[in-house]
Amino acid sequence: MESVDLNDMTEEEGRKLDEALANAFKAMKKTGSSQTKKSKSYRVKTTTVMHFRIRVLDLLEIYLQHKPSLLISIEIMLALYNMLEYCVGDELKPLQSKVEKTLLKLTALKNYTNTDKDLKEENFVDFLRLVIDKKAPAPVFEIVNKMRNKCCCFLIGNAYKINANGQTHKILALCREYVQEFVKSRNPTINITLLSDIFKLRWCHNYDLAEDLTQQGINLEARTFRRIQVYEILSILYKNNELQKQNEDETKKRFKKIEKTLKGHIQALTQNKSLKQSPKEFQTLLELIINVQKAHQRLGTSSLLTTDETLSSLQNLRKLIRLESTHVYQRFCGAFKLNVIRNTEVQQKENGEGEKESSSESEGSASSADDDDEEEEEEQNNTANGKHTNESKKSAATAQKRKQQTANDSRKLKKQKKLQRLEAASKGLNGGIGFSQQNGNDSDSS
């Protein structure tokens, strides 16, 4: 396409160009107006459809009160879960809250009497994959994440109930895949909230998942952030009293395996001097050990994590870590009747005891000289600061006086101007009407 110089164009060509540009702008204006009209109609249509869907959800809530079969409930749950991504925007906020409310009611249903015989464990595995692998848009990510946790727990809990002897090995294999990804990947498919909700269930395979987490996620090669999350998940397992009561013998055996791995990890943390210790990891580990002790007290057994060897290792680890908040550590010491190590002691340990003893004399003489120099400098600084403060006070007082003087002068000027205006107004009235002059003459004549 060649460029055209406007100076070389004739009047006829210029007129044609003006008409073409005018037609182009008119066409753009028409398309813009049609788009605005379309958006208005689209909003009306969207609002109408939204109200219709809300009425349908009201009917679904009534239907759920009559306890439908498990298969129908799962189909309704999947449909509502997939519907969440289409509830984006402020206009669809009522629909979004209604879908969330209906899903919460559905996932809270228990004790299904009408269970389909054709519903097998493989079906639950497929349902779980559909729910977990679904990608949520950013505007509704938080809500979809919350509902995903509810739906997964609903599926796992019901699969565990309807299968004979609670054997759900295929679901366990699926969860192990996600747990392995959770430990190794920086951006896993599942997060800690979903695992925490699963470990709150009365599902016997939680012990298998806990063993996988301790073996793969609790070692020095794993990231500190991931180890902290594993501690938090294990704490939830030790708090799950209902799961522990189902089979106490199995619980004791599984706890022993988990605590053996944890004990070795604590010793590795203490012995590895090159590793940068994390205060957050130390506090989370202490919380886990407190929960371990409470669980073993309920079971009437002793733990490998509460032996004198392990407790002394934790105290040695405390000597290497400074804590901003010692609330958890004080609870830990109170539970096991240990001496509380202060941050000042940790600081002394960091400086080194051998260096203190070797250089105590030289440091004493140098410190005395430094103290004298510091005292002289402080006195000089104090005198200089005193002079500066006196001068600053004087300057501030004079400035304040000037401000007050200017304010008083302005007030006087305003009063004078006001009096002048009143005098001028009174003179004008007296001269225009003349009542005061007549009255004055009358008084003189009288």
Secondary structure, DSSP 4 states (H G I P E B T S, - for coil): -----GGG--HHHHHHHHHHHHHHHHHHHHHHHHHHHHHHHHHHHHHHHHHHHHHHHHHHHHHHTT---HHHHHHHHHHHHHHGGG--SSTTHHHHHHHHHHHHHHHT----S---TT--HHHHHHHHHHHHTPPPPGGGHHHHHHHHHHHHHHHHHHHHHHSGGG--HHHHHHHHHHHHHHHH-SS-SS-HHHHHHHHTS--TTHHHHHHHHHHHHSSTTS-HHHHHHHHHHHHHHHH-HHHHHH-HHHHHHHHHHHHHHHHHHHHHHHH-SSSPP-HHHHHHHHHHHHHHHHHHHHHT---GGGSHHHHHHHHHHHTT---S--HHHHHHHHHHT-PPPPHHHHHHHHH-HHHHHHTHHHHHHHHHHHHHHHHHHHHHHHHHHHHHHHHHHHHHHHHHHHHHHHHHHHHHHHHHHHHHHHHHHHHHHHHHH-HHHHHHHHHHH-
